[in-house]
């Protein structure tokens, strides 16, 4: 994706397998048009990558918020059940404590 050394021919380099292939795309006006198309394609690809990164970051933040909300609701539930006379049997299910005679 560069002009050759004298700036008159535009080539695109790409990988096929383990090899780099240089593809001639044109000279002069045709080469300039190919360079603009390639630049537009690269810009769009970079913008798409940035949108994907932003969406992943937003999802991470939402997940963290939901984890905090779930943790807070679990603590609130535990406090309410404990106040109502329940306990966790062997750290498992909640059971009502027996009344001592």
N, C-alpha and C positions, 0 to 999 in steps of 0.2 A: 504494500500500500504506500508506494512512494514513487516519486519521479526518479528516473535514472540520473546518473551523475551530471549530465549536461542539461537536465531539466526539460528535455523535449519529449520524452516517452514516459508513459505512466504504466507501472507494473503493480500487480497485487500479489502478495506472497501468502500462501496458505499451506497448511500441513496436511499431508496424506500419509497415514501410517506414521513412520518415523522420519519421513523426508519433507523438506520444504520445497514447494513448487512455486515458481515465479510465473505469473500469468500476464501476458501483454494485454493491456486494455486500450491502448491507443496513443496517438501523438497529437500535439497541437490542441485544437478545439475539442476533438473527440476525447483526448486524454484529460483535458480540463473538466469536461462533463463527467467522465468516469471518476475523476478525483472528487468532484462535488457529490456524486451519488454515494461513493464510499464513505465520505465524511458524514453525510446525512445518515447513512446506515449505522455508522459507529456511534453517532450522537444519539440516535434512537435506541440503540442497544444499551448504551450507558444510562439513558433515562429510564429504560425499563428495569435495569438492574437496581437503580436507585429507588424506584417505586417498590420493587420487591423487597429491598432492604428495609424501607420505611414501613411496609406492611408487616414484615416479620417483627420489627421492633415494637410496633403498636400492639401486635398480638402478644408479645412477651410482657408488655406492660399490663395489658388486660388480664392475662393469666396471673400475674403477681397480685393484682388488685383482688381478683377472685379468690386466690389462696388466702390472702389476708382476711377477706370477708368470711370465708369458710372457717378459718381458725377462730375468729372472733365469735361467730355464731356457735361453734362447738363449745367454747369457753362459757358463753352465756347459758347455753343449754345445761352444761354440767353444773353451773352455779344454781340454776333454777331447780334441777332435780335433787341436788344435795340439800337445798333449803326445804324441799318437799318431803325429805326423809328417805331418799333413795341412795344407793351406793353402787359402785361398780364391782360386781362379783368377779374376783380374779382378773381384774382389768378388762373384763369383757362386757357382758350385758348389764344394763341397769336393773337393780332389784330393790323392792321396797324393804326397808329394814324391819325385822321382826320386833314386835313390842315385847319388852321384858315384863313378866307378870308381877 
